[in-house]
Amino acid sequence: MNIYDYGFTDELLSENRSGTPARVISVHKGRFGIVSEYGEGFARLKSKEYYYESEDFPTVGDFVLIDYIADGDSRITATLARKTFFSRRDPDVGRREQIVAANFDYVFLMQSLNENFNPKRLERYLTAARQSGAEPVVVLTKADLTDDYLPYILEASRVAEGVATHIVSAKTGYGMNELDRYLQRGKTLIFLGSSGVGKSSLVNALAGEEIMDVSGIRESDGRGRHTTTHRELIMLRRGAMVIDTPGMRELGMWDVSEGLGQAFSDIEEYARMCRFRDCRHENEPGCAVRDAIEKGELDESRLESYRQLKNEAKYSDDKAAYRRQKEQWAKSVSVYSRKMKKEGKMKR
């Protein structure tokens, strides 16, 4: 088996590293599915490197070095540098970053052309995708459900300016050929989309075979049931790969400062012209953001989304510090209000 077909490049190796290159294709409890020049197999972490020398714990999509063992589980000795990754706050350890997928080239931001379409959710996905370092691609699914695509295209273009947008139907095949450009050999795709958006159907259509279970859709809310129980990387016939991870729907806003700056570049451009560096864009004098909104140059809803995601990132990173900051701000407002009331009474 050729590890280069899985996206490996010689640049990933440093001179002081030794071992057999492999890619993590699935993650189980304490055990990793891997692929290397010896084919597919399983591996476990080498305790010294990972529990005593602080090597980065691998995740699906990672390239690693292994000590190959033919008749048992190989030993993972090192995690190679990641070019892209998604992370969230570790649900078990609190304020620790957990990498949930790595080394993907494209992020498909999926919304379906029915009640699932949600611009706010698309903004969230775009922020996470920009932060990951990969190229975002908007994919509007279930084109067979509507004859009028224009409103969806306009809204997606407003939220994700400059990002390629494709309208497809896995059911009829409409627009699927437009996605061929992303299915190059050695390239890896990952999907962000809510339940019922048609991810499994799209993957099966791209693969040309049934490789993922397509869950039924509940009539009550149009949502599907996700059946994947572990993270995995799937090789398609044409040589591209898909990363499937069940936790992506709950991807939190862990340290997305760079992603926010790119996803909301219009707001940050005006923010740099505000009189005060720590401007909250509310009622401060000299606020260029508020001025742009009043002139119709900026949409108020964009600012609301920007604030929400920024606050969520702070809260996810350190809940206690976020609450202290919020309480301190409220206290300052209260003190200012009492001062103004007192001055008003004195003038009378």
C-alpha positions in Angstrom: 0.0 0.0 0.0 1.3 3.5 -0.9 1.1 6.0 2.0 1.5 8.8 -0.5 -2.0 8.0 -1.8 -3.2 9.0 1.6 -1.8 12.5 1.3 1.6 11.9 2.9 4.5 14.1 1.8 8.2 13.9 2.6 8.1 17.4 4.0 6.2 16.1 7.0 9.4 14.2 8.2 12.1 16.0 10.1 15.7 14.8 10.2 15.6 13.7 13.9 12.5 11.5 13.6 12.6 7.8 12.8 9.9 5.2 12.2 7.4 4.1 9.6 5.0 6.8 8.4 1.3 6.0 8.8 -2.1 7.8 8.8 -4.7 7.4 11.5 -7.9 6.3 9.7 -10.1 5.6 12.8 -10.1 6.3 16.5 -11.4 3.9 19.2 -10.9 3.9 22.9 -7.2 3.5 23.4 -6.7 2.0 19.9 -6.2 3.5 16.5 -6.8 2.2 13.0 -3.9 3.0 10.8 -2.7 2.6 7.2 1.0 2.4 6.2 3.2 0.7 3.6 2.3 -2.6 5.3 -1.5 -2.1 4.7 -4.2 -1.5 7.3 -3.9 -2.4 10.9 -4.2 -1.2 14.5 -1.8 0.6 16.8 -1.6 1.9 20.4 0.3 4.8 21.8 3.9 4.3 23.1 3.6 5.3 26.8 7.0 7.0 27.1 6.4 9.5 24.3 2.8 10.3 24.9 2.3 10.1 28.7 5.7 11.3 29.9 7.2 13.4 27.0 3.9 15.3 26.0 3.7 14.2 22.4 0.4 15.4 20.8 -2.2 12.8 21.1 -3.2 11.7 17.5 -6.7 11.9 16.0 -8.3 10.8 12.8 -6.5 12.2 9.8 -3.1 12.6 11.6 0.1 11.4 10.1 2.2 9.5 12.7 5.3 7.4 13.0 5.0 3.8 14.1 7.2 0.9 15.2 5.6 -1.7 13.0 4.6 -5.0 14.6 3.5 -7.7 12.1 1.6 -10.0 14.5 0.0 -7.4 16.8 -0.8 -3.8 17.4 2.0 -1.5 16.2 3.3 1.3 18.5 2.7 5.0 17.7 5.8 6.9 18.6 5.2 10.4 17.2 2.5 12.7 15.8 3.7 14.7 12.8 3.0 18.4 12.3 -0.6 19.1 11.3 -1.4 21.4 8.4 -5.0 21.9 9.4 -7.2 20.7 12.3 -10.5 21.2 14.1 -10.5 21.4 17.9 -12.9 21.9 20.8 -12.8 22.1 24.5 -12.2 18.6 25.9 -15.5 17.5 27.5 -13.6 15.3 30.0 -10.7 17.5 31.1 -12.3 21.0 31.0 -9.9 23.7 29.8 -7.9 21.5 27.5 -8.0 21.6 23.8 -9.1 18.4 22.1 -8.2 17.9 18.4 -11.1 16.0 16.7 -9.8 15.9 13.1 -6.6 16.8 11.2 -5.0 17.3 7.8 -8.0 17.9 5.6 -7.9 20.2 2.6 -11.5 21.2 2.1 -14.4 21.8 4.6 -17.8 21.4 3.1 -20.2 23.8 4.9 -23.5 22.0 4.3 -27.0 23.4 4.4 -30.1 21.9 2.8 -32.6 23.9 0.7 -35.5 23.5 3.1 -36.1 24.6 6.7 -32.6 23.4 7.6 -31.1 26.5 5.8 -29.8 28.8 8.6 -27.5 31.8 7.9 -26.4 32.0 11.6 -25.3 28.4 11.5 -23.5 29.0 8.2 -21.6 31.9 9.9 -20.6 29.5 12.7 -19.4 26.9 10.3 -17.4 29.4 8.2 -15.7 30.7 11.4 -14.6 27.2 12.4 -13.5 26.4 8.8 -11.4 29.6 8.5 -9.8 28.8 11.9 -8.9 25.3 10.8 -6.7 26.5 8.0 -8.5 24.5 5.3 -10.5 25.9 2.3 -14.2 26.3 3.0 -16.8 25.3 0.4 -20.5 26.0 0.7 -22.6 23.0 -0.4 -26.4 23.5 -0.5 -28.0 20.1 -0.7 -31.4 18.7 -1.6 -31.8 20.9 -4.7 -34.7 18.7 -5.7 -36.8 20.3 -2.9 -37.1 23.7 -4.6 -37.2 25.4 -8.0 -36.0 28.8 -6.7 -32.3 28.7 -5.8 -31.6 32.4 -6.0 -32.6 33.5 -2.5 -30.4 30.8 -1.0 -27.5 31.7 -3.2 -27.7 35.4 -2.4 -27.9 34.7 1.4 -25.0 32.3 1.3 -22.9 34.7 -0.7 -23.7 37.5 1.8 -22.6 35.3 4.8 -19.6 33.6 3.1 -18.4 36.3 0.7 -15.8 35.0 -1.7 -16.4 31.3 -0.9 -17.4 28.9 -3.7 -21.0 27.9 -3.4 -22.5 24.8 -5.0 -26.1 23.6 -5.3 -26.5 19.8 -5.5 -28.9 17.0 -5.2 -27.5 13.5 -4.3 -30.9 12.1 -5.2 -31.1 13.4 -8.8 -27.4 14.0 -9.4 -27.9 17.7 -10.1 -24.7 19.7 -9.7 -22.7 16.8 -8.5 -20.1 17.2 -11.3 -19.2 20.6 -9.9 -17.7 18.9 -6.8 -15.3 16.8 -8.9 -12.7 19.5 -8.6 -12.3 18.8 -4.9 -12.0 15.0 -5.3 -8.4 14.9 -6.4 -6.2 11.9 -5.4 -4.6 12.4 -2.0 -7.0 15.2 -1.0 -9.1 15.0 2.2 -12.6 16.4 2.7 -14.5 17.0 6.0 -18.1 18.1 6.5 -19.9 20.5 8.8 -23.6 20.2 8.8 -26.5 19.5 11.1 -28.5 16.3 11.3 -30.7 15.7 8.3 -28.7 17.8 5.9 -27.9 14.8 3.7 -24.3 14.2 4.5 -24.4 10.4 4.2 -26.3 10.6 0.9 -23.7 13.1 -0.4 -20.8 10.9 0.6 -22.4 7.9 -1.0 -23.0 9.9 -4.2 -19.4 11.1 -4.3 -18.1 7.5 -3.6 -20.4 5.9 -6.3 -21.3 3.2 -3.8 -23.1 2.8 -0.4 -20.4 3.3 2.1 -22.4 5.2 4.8 -25.8 4.3 6.3 -28.5 6.7 5.3 -30.7 7.2 8.4 -34.4 7.9 8.0 -35.7 11.4 8.4 -38.2 12.1 11.1 -41.3 13.7 9.7 -41.8 15.8 12.8 -38.8 18.0 12.4 -37.0 16.8 9.2 -33.9 15.7 11.1 -32.0 12.5 10.6 -30.4 10.1 13.1 -26.6 10.0 13.1 -25.3 6.5 13.2 -21.5 6.9 13.2 -20.1 5.8 16.6 -16.4 6.6 16.1 -14.2 8.9 14.0 -12.9 7.5 10.8 -11.3 8.4 7.4 -12.9 6.9 4.4 -11.0 6.4 1.1 -13.2 6.9 -2.0 -12.7 5.0 -5.2 -11.3 8.0 -7.1 -8.6 8.5 -4.5 -10.0 11.4 -2.4 -10.8 10.8 1.3 -13.6 11.8 3.6 -13.3 12.3 7.4 -16.4 11.4 9.3 -16.7 12.3 13.0 -19.9 12.1 15.0 -18.9 15.0 17.3 -18.6 17.7 14.6 -22.2 18.8 15.1 -21.3 20.0 18.5 -18.0 21.6 17.5 -17.4 24.5 20.0 -15.8 27.8 19.4 -12.4 27.0 20.9 -9.9 29.9 20.2 -11.3 31.1 16.9 -9.8 34.5 16.9 -8.2 34.1 13.5 -11.3 32.4 12.1 -13.5 35.2 13.3 -11.2 37.8 11.7 -11.5 36.1 8.3 -15.2 35.1 8.5 -16.1 38.7 9.7 -13.5 40.7 7.9 -16.0 43.4 7.1 -16.7 44.1 10.8 -13.0 43.9 11.8 -12.1 46.3 9.0 -14.4 49.0 10.5 -13.5 48.0 14.1 -9.9 49.0 13.4 -11.1 52.6 12.7 -13.0 52.9 16.1 -11.7 55.6 18.5 -11.2 53.1 21.3 -9.3 49.9 20.9 -11.6 48.0 23.3 -14.8 49.4 21.7 -17.8 47.2 22.2 -19.7 48.7 19.3 -22.6 49.8 21.4 -22.9 53.4 22.3 -19.2 54.5 22.5 -18.3 57.7 20.8 -16.3 57.4 17.6 -17.5 53.8 16.9 -16.9 53.2 13.2 -18.9 50.0 13.3 -22.1 51.7 14.5 -21.5 54.5 12.0 -21.3 51.9 9.2 -24.5 50.3 10.3 -26.3 53.6 10.4 -25.1 54.4 6.9 -26.3 51.1 5.6 -22.8 49.9 4.8 -22.9 47.1 7.4 -25.8 44.7 8.4 -26.8 44.8 12.1 -27.3 41.0 12.1 -23.6 40.5 11.1 -22.6 42.4 14.2 -24.9 40.3 16.4 -23.5 37.1 15.0 -19.9 38.4 15.5 -20.6 39.2 19.1 -22.3 35.9 19.8 -19.5 33.8 18.4 -16.8 35.9 20.1 -18.5 35.6 23.5 -19.0 31.9 23.0 -15.3 31.5 22.3 -14.5 33.3 25.5 -17.0 31.3 27.4 -15.7 28.0 26.0 -12.1 28.9 26.8 -12.6 30.0 30.4 -16.2 30.0 31.8 -15.1 31.5 35.1 -13.1 34.4 33.5 -16.0 35.1 31.1 -18.4 35.4 34.0 -16.1 37.6 35.9 -15.6 39.9 32.9 -19.3 40.1 32.4 -20.0 40.9 36.0 -17.3 43.5 36.1 -18.8 45.2 33.0 -22.3 45.1 34.5 -20.9 46.6 37.7 -19.2 49.4 35.8 -22.4 50.2 34.0 -24.3 50.3 37.3 -21.8 52.6 38.9 -21.9 54.9 35.9 -25.8 55.0 35.9 -25.9 55.8 39.7 -23.3 58.6 39.1 -25.4 60.1 36.3 -28.6 59.9 38.4 -26.8 61.6 41.3 -25.5 64.4 39.1 -29.0 64.9 37.7 -30.5 65.4 41.2 -27.8 67.8 42.1 -28.5 70.0 39.1 -32.1 70.2 40.1 
